[in-house]
Structures are given as C-alpha cells and as structure tokens.
Amino acid sequence: MSIFKRVGNIIRSNKQQEPVRQANPIEESRVGDIVNVDLEEYVVTGKVIYFDRGFEPHRYAYYLQSGKDIRCLLIEKGRSYECFLCDFMEGALDDPNDVPSRLELDGEDTFELEHHRSDVTRTEGNTDFRSGDEVTIWRYFGPDDRYFFLQWQDGKFVAMQGERTPATQVKFMRATL
C-alpha cells in the first residue's frame, strides 16, 4: 500500500460523520399508522398539527379509529409530551365569545378553564378542521385528572373529554408502504 493511500485513509477516517437524525414517532406519524394507547390499538384516520406562524408545531391531534369507535389522541409538546386520550362529545354553542370559564357537565362534574389560545392548523386525512385556518382552543381541567377541550374554527365547535395518559403508554407503529 502506498504512502498516499495510507494518508488518504487517515484523512477519511478523521472526517466528521453527519449525525443520524432520530425519528420522532409522536410528531412524524401519518394517516394509516397504528397507535397503541394503554394496550388498545387504533388506526390513525386523521391528524391535525397546531402551530403559531413561524414557529415549530406544539400540539398534535390524532383521530383514531378502532372498529366503529372514533377517539382523539391530543398531544401537547412542552418540556415533555402531555398526552390525552379523548372522546368526542355532542353539544352546542353559537359564539366563541360565549365560552364560559367554568363548565358543568350533566350537573355532576365541574371543569375550570385552564387556558385558551389561537393556533393555525395543518391537517391530513379525516378531521373536523381545514388546513391553514386559525382555530381557538380552550383547555379545562376537572376532577380525577380529567380534561375537557373545546375547539372552534369558522363557526364550528368540537368538544372532547378525556384523561391524561402517560407518554410511555403511547406507542406508534409505522404502516408499511
């Protein structure tokens, strides 16, 4: 082996390798993927990504189907991921200005407004929202670590009630292409 080949091999071995980007299944899952939440499997039928213009997404909503049941897995990104497995609820409100700070459901449970904000959405698959439009979200907390979410976009309200689920209980599996 010549001296030039040896020097070339040494130089190539000292080159910095590009870091391998780790996949984040919570943020990168798509319609058709499988989600296992607390030992129950669902198929992702829709995805809503919430973000502020010019910033990274901070909330994801996965529409999940198991048989005829449709639920929503809401994931909020902060220092860690907060996951909520929610059921859709029926109800009626006409104006986002009429949203109360205290909700009473069925005369039994009382939910207090924790915060509300407006975001822009990007959607995939079957969801209740349109891409590129602004949505207002109200988050309420209630007894027994239960939460109530109210979302409004262009005259339509979507209500969900659910419980916090540890992020370690949520597993995403990619669908084969």
For each residue, the residues with C-beta under 8 A, 3 or more apart:
1: 5 6
2: 5 6
3: 6 7
4: 7 8
5: 1 2 8 9
6: 1 2 3 9 10
7: 3 4 10 11
8: 4 5 11 12
9: 5 6 12 13
10: 6 7 13 14
11: 7 8 14 15
12: 8 9 15
13: 9 10
14: 10 11
15: 11 12
16:
17:
18:
19:
20:
21:
22:
23: 28
24: 27 28
25: 28 29 172 174
26: 29 60 75 81 167 170 172
27: 24 57 60 77
28: 23 24 25
29: 25 26 33 35 44 47 62 172 174
30: 33 44 47 124 175
31: 44 45 46 47 124 125
32: 43 44 175
33: 29 30 43 44 172 173 174 175
34: 41 42 43 44 172 173 175
35: 29 41 42 43 44 62 64 73 170 171 172 173
36: 39 40 41 42 170 171 172 173
37: 40 42 64 73 83 85 165 169 170 171
38: 85 165 169
39: 36
40: 36 37 66
41: 34 35 36 66
42: 34 35 36 37 64 65 66 71 73
43: 32 33 34 35 64 65 66
44: 29 30 31 32 33 34 35 47 62 63 64 125
45: 31 63 64 65 70 125 126
46: 31 62 63 123 124 125 126 127
47: 29 30 31 44 60 61 62 63 123 124 125 127
48: 60 61 63 121 122 123 127 129
49: 57 59 60 121 122 123
50: 57 58 59 60 61 119 120 121 135 137
51: 55 56 57 58 59 119 120 122
52: 55 58 119 120
53: 120
54:
55: 51 52 58
56: 51
57: 27 49 50 51 60 77 122
58: 50 51 52 55 76 77 78 119
59: 49 50 51 74 75 76 77 119 137
60: 26 27 47 48 49 50 57 74 75 77
61: 47 48 50 72 73 74 75 127
62: 29 35 44 46 47 72 73 74 75
63: 44 45 46 47 48 70 71 72 125 126 127
64: 35 37 42 43 44 45 70 71 72 73
65: 42 43 45 68 69 70 71
66: 40 41 42 43 69 71
67:
68: 65
69: 65 66
70: 45 63 64 65 88
71: 42 63 64 65 66 85 86 87 88
72: 61 62 63 64 85 86 87 88 160 162
73: 35 37 42 61 62 64 83 84 85 86 165 170
74: 59 60 61 62 83 84 86 149 160 162
75: 26 59 60 61 62 81 82 83 84 167 170
76: 58 59 81 82 84
77: 27 57 58 59 60 81
78: 58 81 82
79:
80: 167
81: 26 75 76 77 78 167
82: 75 76 78 164 167
83: 37 73 74 75 164 165 166 167 169 170
84: 73 74 75 76 147 149 162 163 164 165
85: 37 38 71 72 73 162 163 165
86: 71 72 73 74 147 149 160 161 162
87: 71 72 160 161 162
88: 70 71 72 158 159 160
89: 159 160 161
90: 159
91: 157 159
92: 157
93: 96 98 99 150 152 157
94: 98
95: 98
96: 93 99 136 152
97:
98: 93 94 95
99: 93 96 116 138 150 152
100: 103 113
101: 112 113
102: 110 111 112 113
103: 100 110 111 113 140 148
104: 107 108 109 110 111
105: 108 109 110 111 148 161
106: 109
107: 104
108: 104 105
109: 104 105 106 142 143 146
110: 102 103 104 105 142 143
111: 102 103 104 105 140 141 142 146 147 148
112: 101 102 140 141 142
113: 100 101 102 103 116 138 139 140
114: 139 140 141
115: 138 139
116: 99 113 136 137 138 139
117: 136 137
118: 134 135 136 137
119: 50 51 52 58 59 134 135 137
120: 50 51 52 53 132 133 134 135
121: 48 49 50 129 130 131 132 133 134 135 153
122: 48 49 51 57 131 132
123: 46 47 48 49 127 129 130 131
124: 30 31 46 47 127
125: 31 44 45 46 47 63
126: 45 46 63
127: 46 47 48 61 63 123 124
128: 151 153 156 158
129: 48 121 123 133 135 151 153 158
130: 121 123 133 153 154
131: 121 122 123
132: 120 121 122
133: 120 121 129 130 153 154
134: 118 119 120 121 153
135: 50 118 119 120 121 129 151 152 153
136: 96 116 117 118 151 152 153
137: 50 59 116 117 118 119 149 150 151
138: 99 113 115 116 149 150 151
139: 113 114 115 116 147 148 149
140: 103 111 112 113 114 147 148 149 150
141: 111 112 114 146 147 148
142: 109 110 111 112 146 147 148
143: 109 110 146
144: 163
145: 163 164
146: 109 111 141 142 143 161 162 163
147: 84 86 111 139 140 141 142 161 162 163 164
148: 103 105 111 139 140 141 142 159 160 161
149: 74 84 86 137 138 139 140 159 160 161 162
150: 93 99 137 138 140 157 158 159 160
151: 128 129 135 136 137 138 157 158 159 160
152: 93 96 99 135 136 156 157 158
153: 121 128 129 130 133 134 135 136 156
154: 130 133
155:
156: 128 152 153
157: 91 92 93 150 151 152
158: 88 128 129 150 151 152
159: 88 89 90 91 148 149 150 151
160: 72 74 86 87 88 89 148 149 150 151
161: 86 87 89 105 146 147 148 149
162: 72 74 84 85 86 87 146 147 149
163: 84 85 144 145 146 147
164: 82 83 84 145 147
165: 37 38 73 83 84 85 169 170
166: 83 169 170
167: 26 75 80 81 82 83 170
168:
169: 37 38 83 165 166
170: 26 35 36 37 73 75 83 165 166 167
171: 35 36 37
172: 25 26 29 33 34 35 36
173: 33 34 35 36
174: 25 29 33
175: 30 32 33 34
176:
177:
